[in-house]
Amino acid sequence: MLPAELAAKLQSSQPRIAKAENGDASVSIELLVKAMLATGATPKDIAQAIANVDY
């Protein structure tokens, strides 16, 4: 999926999507979760990814 397509699907801007792709800390968790769901992740996938984060 192209960044422009993802931005349209999430009703967000392309610059916000670019920031998310580049790991910008100002991107909201909500946008990240919506993007993950839009690209095929399941809620279980997201939960497992969060659970496996090393601090």
RODO-2510 file (C-alpha; in nm, 4 decimals, decimal comma):
residues 55
     n   res          X          Y          Z
     1     m     0,0000     0,0000     0,0000
     2     l     0,1387     0,3397    -0,0956
     3     p     0,1682     0,6104     0,1700
     4     a    -0,0938     0,8209    -0,0095
     5     e    -0,3361     0,5269    -0,0067
     6     l    -0,2759     0,4640     0,3622
     7     a    -0,3227     0,8338     0,4420
     8     a    -0,6556     0,8364     0,2581
     9     k    -0,7698     0,5163     0,4279
    10     l    -0,6842     0,6576     0,7710
    11     q    -0,8184     1,0042     0,6900
    12     s    -0,4767     1,1444     0,7725
    13     s    -0,2154     1,3408     0,5816
    14     q     0,0766     1,2039     0,3861
    15     p     0,3254     1,3973     0,6024
    16     r     0,1816     1,2289     0,9159
    17     i     0,2201     0,8879     0,7527
    18     a     0,5790     0,9753     0,6578
    19     k     0,6495     1,0723     1,0197
    20     a     0,5092     0,7386     1,1364
    21     e     0,7224     0,5511     0,8835
    22     n     1,0306     0,7347     1,0072
    23     g     0,9648     0,6645     1,3749
    24     d     0,8798     1,0216     1,4743
    25     a     0,7841     1,0232     1,8429
    26     s     0,5117     1,2842     1,7868
    27     v     0,2908     1,0353     1,6025
    28     s    -0,0050     0,9230     1,8125
    29     i    -0,0543     0,5661     1,9254
    30     e    -0,4029     0,5873     1,7733
    31     l    -0,2609     0,6557     1,4267
    32     l    -0,0072     0,3758     1,4623
    33     v    -0,2722     0,1238     1,5676
    34     k    -0,5074     0,2330     1,2879
    35     a    -0,2235     0,1946     1,0375
    36     m    -0,1384    -0,1510     1,1677
    37     l    -0,5014    -0,2621     1,1416
    38     a    -0,5334    -0,1087     0,7932
    39     t    -0,2322    -0,3055     0,6735
    40     g    -0,3625    -0,6400     0,7959
    41     a    -0,2539    -0,6751     1,1584
    42     t    -0,5079    -0,8188     1,3980
    43     p    -0,5703    -0,6852     1,7476
    44     k    -0,3959    -0,9997     1,8750
    45     d    -0,0894    -0,9226     1,6582
    46     i    -0,0753    -0,5722     1,8027
    47     a    -0,1092    -0,6982     2,1600
    48     q     0,1699    -0,9504     2,1058
    49     a     0,3967    -0,6843     1,9573
    50     i     0,3377    -0,4591     2,2571
    51     a     0,3923    -0,7439     2,5011
    52     n     0,7271    -0,8277     2,3406
    53     v     0,8761    -0,4775     2,3647
    54     d     1,1987    -0,4630     2,5639
    55     y     1,2417    -0,1509     2,7749
***
